[in-house]
Structures are given as C-alpha cells and as structure tokens.
Amino acid sequence: MDKINNGAINQTGDDCGTRAQMSRGEAHSLKVDKILFRGKSDFQDVMVFQSSTYGKVLVLDGVIQLTERDECAYQEMITHLPLCSIPNPKKVLVIGGGDGGVLREVSRHTSVEQIDICEIDKMVVDVSKQFFPSVAVGYEDPRVTLHVGDGVAFLKAVPEGTYDAIIVDSSDPIGPAQELFEKPFFASVAKALRPGGVVCTQAESIWLHMHIIEDIVANCRQIFKGSVNYAWTTTDNMIAIHPRRLTLSVNVHVKFIFSGVIGFMLCSTEGPAVDFKHPVNSIDSNDLHCKSKGILKFYNSEIHAAAFCLPSFAKKVIESKAK
C-alpha cells in the first residue's frame, strides 16, 4: 500500500510505482490529515485522504492521481483541446478517466449527444462518486454510458467511424498501460474515428520523458494521416508559435507530476482538416455549461491557442520526427 510516514504521504522517484519508475531521484510529500478510504480492487490499491493544503486526494498504487485543488487543469485541457478543435462533436469516447473529471468536461458541450466511457476499475468509479462528487458529476449526465472493462478490447469491437472524438486518460506508458501508446492501439483508435475525427491522450512530460514522447510521435505519424501536431502549455506566459503539422503534446502545470508539467498528444484522421491551434468552439464564452458543472477554472480560448508553443529543445526533437 501507500507510504505514510509521520503523517505525510511520500511519493519518491526511487520507489517502484508507475510514475516513480520514470522519475528517479525525486521525492514529493503531502501532509495527510485523515485517511478517508483504503481498499484494494482487482487491479490496484485505492486510497483517498484529506490533505492539509490540496483538499481530498486520490491515490492509485501509491501514485497521486488528482487533488481537489488543481485537478481542473488536467481535466479541462485534455478534454477541451480536442473538442474545441472540431465543429459540433456528437459522439465521444473516453478510455480510462474513472474519476469522472473528463466526463464532467465533455458534458459541457451541448452538441454532444453520446458519451461512452470505458474504465477497467469499477472501484475507482465508486470511490470517486463518494469522495469527489464535484469531479464525478459527469456520471449524472443522461448522455453518459459507463462500460466497465478493458479499453483496448472495447476499442477493437467498436464499428469503424463511430466517434467524433476519443480521449484517452491513461496512466504512464510502462507496465499494463504500455499498449495504449503503441501502434496497434492507435490503429484501433483511428479506425473508430470518423474522417476528420480527433484523439487526445496524455503524453508525459517534455522535461522527463522526451525519449518516450519521441516514440509516441513516431507511432502517431505512421497511423494518423490527418493533422498530427505537438505542443505544450503552462500556466505562465505562453505564445503560440508552433508550426502547422507537428504532433501535439500540451503540457499543463499540475502538482505531483514530478516536473510540474503533463503532456497531451492530439491527432486527427484523414478527412476534414483540423487546425488544433485555433479553436472553433468557444466553450469559455458559453455560460450554459456552468449551471451544474461549475465554471471553467483553467481552460479558455487564449490558453488553447498558446498551448502550441514549444521550447527549443523539444521543438528540435519533435520536428526531426516530421522528416
């Protein structure tokens, strides 16, 4: 189970946890005020605790997944970057994301008629509904259908051209989740998308995982024949300077991801052109979605456009994959 020493949860880069294997030599701690839940599902250890400064915290296999204080950055960006880049998305699939935060954000889009989510661990869903109701509120939307099972198998069974957008809220590309970053999985995603459909998947940190991102970019370029781009975003100054046909990974400042950033890969299938840099759905100007989901705390049209600026070291590596 999780390491709690002297009233703090310690997440170190020398542990054997998923995130830790990719970030050796670093350690982060949060003060634990009270453990609210501790259990073991068929797939992983699950814990929820009340922290002193970040509200309630969800931990899976010893790795912090979200905190009430800053979950909005990841959930909003992984959702609205793809959905605001295409006109009137109607059918959306979420792979993973059992906490329901992505569902909450997808359900803000009034054009969406069908939201499917495939989550392998039902305990994550149940625990999130109990302890993170403001995150899991998306499950209450009548457009949502929950499928409990393996996302890879689910995608293989999806009829060709079913979805306008697919969002893959996965863990790191090592261990069981590794296949979610390989060519066969991306091929299944491309098949399930309509022409001009889009996919967004978390794509690690440019500070820690550039070698992994290189492989993801190369795989995507072989599979997706539409728009394949790479970008990053922070909560600080951002200027959109990204070239037109690079593979997109957007990085958001999020605590407890060791480098302070997290990436998103965005690609589209062959068909109607998708320009990820310029959102066509201005969700931040629509107040209708705020009534039950709360206001957007992180995403807006400006931060969307600014998300496509790469630091020079990352730009050089990513551009080399385009040749």
Beta strands, then each sheet from edge to edge (+ up, - down):
strand 1: 4-5
strand 2: 8-12
strand 3: 27-40
strand 4: 45-51
strand 5: 56-60
strand 6: 63-67
strand 7: 91-96
strand 8: 114-119
strand 9: 144-148
strand 10: 163-169
strand 11: 193-204
strand 12: 228-229
strand 13: 248-249
strand 14: 263-268
sheet 1: 1+ 2- 3+ 4- 5+ 6-
sheet 2: 9+ 8+ 7+ 10+ 11+ 14- 12+
sheet 3: 9+ 8+ 7+ 10+ 11+ 14- 13+
end
